[in-house]
């Protein structure tokens, strides 16, 4: 996510949705290839309702400030492990990452 959906109007909220893909991107496609930079990151695992992800992200930012960590100029990364339309809410897991400088 580039914007916080808790404070940004839905029509203005921007995010990238990605999957691992090793093939060619078809010309004329709406898909674009991006590289996700590696390196150190602060990670938090969220258990349960994915709607709590941005509150959890706020906690992760607070921890980074408390630990006096320098963050990279990159948006946070959410790695959702399950499909919420298939997996019961209590069993959902996601990893939230803040890249470190």
KAQUITA-V884130 format. One record per residue. N is the residue number from 1. RES is the residue in one letter. PSI is psi in whole degrees, -180 to 180 (* if undefined). NEAR is the number of other ideal C-beta (glycine too) atoms within 12 Angstrom. Layout:
N/RES/PSI/NEAR + N/RES/PSI/NEAR
This chain:
1/X/140/24 + 2/X/-22/15 + 3/X/155/19 + 4/X/114/21 + 5/X/-12/21 + 6/X/-21/17 + 7/X/-3/12 + 8/X/134/15 + 9/X/140/11 + 10/X/-38/12 + 11/X/-21/8 + 12/X/-3/12 + 13/X/124/16 + 14/X/143/15 + 15/X/159/20 + 16/X/139/20 + 17/X/128/14 + 18/X/157/17 + 19/X/157/14 + 20/X/132/10 + 21/X/129/14 + 22/X/0/7 + 23/X/-174/10 + 24/X/144/9 + 25/X/123/14 + 26/X/138/11 + 27/X/146/8 + 28/X/-1/6 + 29/X/157/11 + 30/X/-5/8 + 31/X/145/16 + 32/X/150/13 + 33/X/131/16 + 34/X/154/16 + 35/X/131/10 + 36/X/117/21 + 37/X/142/16 + 38/X/-172/12 + 39/X/-170/16 + 40/X/147/17 + 41/X/155/24 + 42/X/129/31 + 43/X/143/22 + 44/X/138/28 + 45/X/127/20 + 46/X/129/29 + 47/X/127/21 + 48/X/-151/20 + 49/X/119/21 + 50/X/-20/29 + 51/X/-13/16 + 52/X/2/21 + 53/X/-42/33 + 54/X/-31/26 + 55/X/-41/20 + 56/X/-39/30 + 57/X/-39/31 + 58/X/-41/21 + 59/X/-37/20 + 60/X/-42/32 + 61/X/-42/22 + 62/X/-40/16 + 63/X/-41/20 + 64/X/-41/27 + 65/X/-46/15 + 66/X/-37/11 + 67/X/0/14 + 68/X/44/10 + 69/X/143/19 + 70/X/127/15 + 71/X/147/23 + 72/X/161/21 + 73/X/74/11 + 74/X/147/23 + 75/X/157/23 + 76/X/156/34 + 77/X/129/31 + 78/X/125/32 + 79/X/100/23 + 80/X/125/26 + 81/X/-20/18 + 82/X/159/21 + 83/X/115/14 + 84/X/-11/20 + 85/X/-10/10 + 86/X/-40/11 + 87/X/135/18 + 88/X/144/14 + 89/X/-41/18 + 90/X/-20/12 + 91/X/-2/16 + 92/X/144/25 + 93/X/143/25 + 94/X/145/31 + 95/X/132/25 + 96/X/132/34 + 97/X/139/32 + 98/X/117/34 + 99/X/137/24 + 100/X/148/23 + 101/X/*/16
